[in-house]
């Protein structure tokens, strides 16, 4: 199903919403706009196949169409959108087999982040990740998928940062952004919230214990689509 996208969150189109866009130091207007739009994709608020309305986006952010087109080109270079000539741009859709392969690679990257974090974390980080995990539990108990997904993302981001490897964190984040909408679908699978909380607990404890092998294994298995999770995902893919 193709949906036009202006402001789109949790499957709802928001009309006439205006947002402030200011270029960050060292960034062009197009790069700042790309960052905004990629944030929506990373959060899973923009569904695969969703059309990006060039005129609406320009109006929403108070810019001309030129930086919007350039932002689309930058996002296409990161494999986040597809440029479709006169039809404009759309959030990239990924075939099931390719997506499974991407999850496998992402699992290894995130596992490496966890391994390095286990070597390098401080006690202060332990308090921070503990707070994030508690908020994840609360969101899970409330059954709020959107909040749960956002806090889940915070948990993973904290581990990227704890790895203290900027290049690895950047590459992992880029791949994660490409599959973000599909990760949200995984979150909605039956029992996935409870499983996520339990798996995060195992990852967190392994890192805090400075157990590199266990941290890597726990994170890899958490991210990868294996066994019944894979079968359930494929059944719900269409």
ROROFI-341616 format. One line per 8 residues: number of its first residue (from 1); their letters; for each residue x, y, z of C-alpha. Coordinates in steps of 0.05 Angstrom, whole numbers, plus 32768, in hexadecimal, padded with zeros to 4 digits. Example, Ala and Ser with C-alpha at 12.3 -4.5 7.8 and 13.67 -1.06 7.14 Angstrom:
1	as	80F6:7FA6:809C | 8111:7FEB:808F
This chain:
1	xxxxxxxx	8000:8000:8000 | 801C:8044:7FED | 800F:807E:801C | 8020:80C7:8012 | 804B:80E1:8049 | 8050:8127:8063 | 8050:8120:80AE | 8042:80D7:80BD
9	xxxxxxxx	8045:80B7:8101 | 802B:8073:8116 | 8003:806C:80D6 | 7FE1:80B1:80DA | 7FEA:80EC:80AB | 7FEE:812F:80CD | 7FDA:8169:80A1 | 7FF5:81B0:80A2
17	xxxxxxxx	8028:81A3:80D8 | 8062:81D4:80D6 | 80A7:81C4:80F1 | 80E4:81EF:80FB | 8121:81DB:80D4 | 8164:81FC:80E1 | 81A6:81E5:80C4 | 81D5:81CA:80F9
25	xxxxxxxx	821D:81E5:80F9 | 8242:81C7:80BE | 8203:81AB:809E | 81DC:81C4:8062 | 8191:81CE:8064 | 8189:818F:803B | 81B3:8167:806C | 818A:8180:80A7
33	xxxxxxxx	814A:816E:8083 | 8166:8129:8073 | 8175:8120:80BD | 812E:8132:80CF | 810F:8103:809C | 813F:80CA:80AC | 812A:80D2:80F5 | 80E3:80C2:80E1
41	xxxxxxxx	80FA:8084:80BB | 8127:806E:80F3 | 80EE:8074:8125 | 80C4:8047:80F8 | 8090:807E:80ED | 8098:807C:80A1 | 8080:803B:8084 | 80A4:8018:804A
49	xxxxxxxx	8086:802F:8008 | 806C:8071:8026 | 8070:80AA:7FF4 | 8098:80E7:8009 | 8070:8124:7FF2 | 80A4:8157:7FDB | 8075:8193:7FDC | 8057:8182:8020
57	xxxxxxxx	809B:8178:8040 | 80B4:81BA:8023 | 8078:81DE:8040 | 807C:81BB:8083 | 80C4:81CF:808E | 80BF:8213:806C | 80F3:8206:8036 | 80F5:8204:7FEB
65	xxxxxxxx	80F1:81C2:7FC5 | 813C:81C4:7FB5 | 8155:81AD:7FF9 | 811C:817B:7FFC | 8133:815B:7FBB | 817B:815B:7FD3 | 8166:813B:8015 | 8143:8104:7FED
73	xxxxxxxx	8183:80F8:7FC6 | 81AC:80F3:8006 | 817A:80C2:8023 | 817B:8098:7FE3 | 81C6:8094:7FE9 | 81BB:8075:802F | 8188:8044:8011 | 8150:8061:803A
81	xxxxxxxx	8124:807A:8001 | 8119:8069:7FB8 | 8118:80A1:7F83 | 80E0:8094:7F52 | 80E8:80CB:7F1E | 80A8:80F2:7F14 | 8087:80CB:7F4C | 80B8:80E9:7F7E
89	xxxxxxxx	80D6:80C1:7FB8 | 80BD:808A:7FE5 | 80D7:8067:8022 | 80FD:802A:800B | 80DB:7FE6:800D | 8106:7FA9:8019 | 80F9:7F62:8001 | 80F4:7F2C:8037
97	xxxxxxxx	8134:7F07:8025 | 815E:7F46:8022 | 8140:7F5E:8064 | 8152:7F1D:8087 | 819A:7F25:806E | 819B:7F6D:8087 | 8183:7F56:80CC | 81BB:7F22:80CD
105	xxxxxxxx	81F0:7F57:80BF | 81D1:7F88:80F0 | 81D1:7F52:8126 | 821C:7F4A:811E | 8228:7F95:811F | 81FE:7F9F:815D | 8220:7F62:817C | 8263:7F83:8170
113	xxxxxxxx	8249:7FC4:8190 | 8235:7F9B:81CD | 8278:7F77:81CF | 829E:7FB9:81CE | 826F:7FD8:8201 | 827D:7F9E:8230 | 82C7:7FB1:822C | 82BD:7FFB:8235
121	xxxxxxxx	827F:800D:825D | 8283:8037:829C | 8259:8032:82DC | 8235:8072:82C7 | 821E:8050:8287 | 8202:8017:82B1 | 81D4:8048:82D5 | 81BF:8068:8293
129	xxxxxxxx	81AF:8026:8270 | 818A:800E:82AE | 815C:804A:82AB | 814E:803F:8261 | 813E:7FF6:826E | 810D:8008:82A6 | 80E9:8038:8277 | 80E6:7FFF:8244
137	xxxxxxxx	80C5:7FD2:8277 | 8091:8008:8288 | 8081:8014:823F | 807A:7FC9:8234 | 804B:7FC0:826F | 8021:7FFA:8255 | 801E:7FDA:8210 | 8033:801B:81EE
145	xxxxxxxx	8056:8002:81AF | 806D:8047:8198 | 808D:805A:81DA | 80AA:8013:81E1 | 80C9:8018:819C | 80E8:805C:81AA | 8105:8046:81ED | 811E:8006:81CD
153	xxxxxxxx	8144:8031:819B | 8162:8059:81D4 | 817B:8018:81F3 | 819F:8005:81B3 | 81BA:804B:81A9 | 81D8:804A:81EF | 81FE:800A:81DD | 8217:8028:819C
161	xxxxxxxx	8233:8062:81C4 | 8250:8034:81F9 | 8278:800F:81C4 | 82A1:8050:81BC | 82AB:8040:8173 | 828E:8079:814B | 8295:8057:8107 | 8274:8016:811F
169	xxxxxxxx	823B:803D:8140 | 822F:8065:8100 | 822E:8028:80D3 | 8200:8002:8103 | 81D1:803E:8108 | 81CE:8044:80BC | 81BA:7FFC:80B3 | 8189:8000:80ED
177	xxxxxxxx	8168:803C:80CC | 815E:8016:808B | 8136:7FDF:80AE | 8115:800B:80E2 | 80CE:8003:80C8 | 80D5:7FB7:80C7 | 80F2:7FB7:810D | 80B2:7FD9:8124
185	xxxxxxxx	808B:7FA0:8104 | 80B5:7F6E:812B | 80A5:7F94:816B | 805B:7F8A:815D | 8062:7F3F:8157 | 8040:7F16:818F | 806A:7F10:81CF | 80A1:7F3C:81B0
193	xxxxxxxx	809D:7F71:81E6 | 80A8:7F3F:821E | 80E0:7F1D:81F7 | 8102:7F60:81EA | 8102:7F73:8233 | 811F:7F30:8246 | 8154:7F32:820F | 8168:7F7A:8221
201	xxxxxxxx	8171:7F64:8269 | 81A1:7F2D:8251 | 81C8:7F5E:8225 | 81CC:7F92:825C | 81E4:7F61:8291 | 8219:7F44:8263 | 8235:7F89:8253 | 8235:7F9F:829C
209	xxxxxxxx	8259:7F5E:82AE | 828D:7F6F:8278 | 827F:7F2B:8258 | 8290:7F39:8210 | 827C:7EF6:81F2 | 823A:7EF4:8216 | 822A:7F3C:8204 | 8238:7F2F:81BA
217	xxxxxxxx	8210:7EEF:81B9 | 81D4:7F0C:81DF | 81D0:7F49:81B3 | 81D9:7F22:8172 | 81A1:7EF2:8184 | 8175:7F2C:819A | 817A:7F50:8157 | 817B:7F15:8128
225	xxxxxxxx	813C:7EF5:810D | 8143:7EAC:8122 | 8115:7E6F:8129 | 80CD:7E7E:8138 | 80D9:7EC9:8136 | 80EF:7EC3:80ED | 80B3:7E98:80DA | 8084:7EC8:80FD
233	xxxxxx	80A4:7F04:80DB | 809F:7EE4:8096 | 8056:7ED2:80A2 | 8047:7F1B:80B3 | 8074:7F39:807E | 803E:7F43:804A
